[in-house]
Structure formats: structure tokens, C-alpha cells
């Protein structure tokens, strides 16, 4: 099963490095995502996750003032939509990630693949094997 299957009819939610952490957290909460892709002109995509926000809180950051740029992961690890979910899962495990930014050949952000997506894909494949 290819990664791109999980991006169908799923909008891309992005934040800017200049946005506040409060804005990023509100966006993630509103859409039920554990991360947001960070985009800035001329830069590869980055990512900010729930863990980054937790780190900011633990650091005592003022969420209304602190910027995404201070806590994001710049140059996020990316995956092509044509990659198999098992390859994506391997990348996540090896690098201790729970999210991967999905990009097309030109580097345009298509979405984010989460560990939840991986679990759903593997369960679907497993059920298919069991049903067949």
C-alpha cells in the first residue's frame, strides 16, 4: 500500500516559521493533527509536532510570543507518495519519528503521514490477508 493513499481528500495544514506556537497548537487542535508542516519560501519543509510544543511548555516558553522557528524541526525527513507504507514505517522507527512530510517530485508538500496512518494501513493489509 502506497503512502499517497492516505492523502486523498486530506487538506494540507501549514504554518510559517514566524507564526506563534499558540497559533500552531490551535491549528493542530482544530484539525486533530499531531503536527503541522512548516513552510517558508525558498526553504525545504519543516515540521512542528506535539512533542515540540511539549518541549516549549517545559522550557517555560510564552506560547503567545515564542515562534515556530524556535521549536520546529527544519529540513524535515520527507517521503514520496509512491513509497510503500512499510518503507515509511521503517524510516519512522529508525529515526524515532511519528510523522513524515510527504512531498512530490518538485518538493511540494502533499501532506503528512502519521504513525496512525501506518497502523491503519498495516491493519488493513493484515485483515486482507486474513480474509483472503
HELIX and SHEET records of a PDB file:
HELIX    1   1 UNK A    3  UNK A    7  5                                   5    
HELIX    2   2 UNK A   21  UNK A   31  1                                  11    
HELIX    3   3 UNK A   50  UNK A   58  1                                   9    
HELIX    4   4 UNK A   68  UNK A   71  1                                   4    
HELIX    5   5 UNK A   85  UNK A   95  1                                  11    
HELIX    6   6 UNK A  115  UNK A  131  1                                  17    
SHEET    1   A 3 UNK A  14  UNK A  15  0                                        
SHEET    2   A 3 UNK A  35  UNK A  38  1                                        
SHEET    3   A 3 UNK A  46  UNK A  49 -1                                        
SHEET    1   B 3 UNK A  78  UNK A  80  0                                        
SHEET    2   B 3 UNK A  99  UNK A 103  1                                        
SHEET    3   B 3 UNK A 109  UNK A 114 -1                                        
END                                                                             
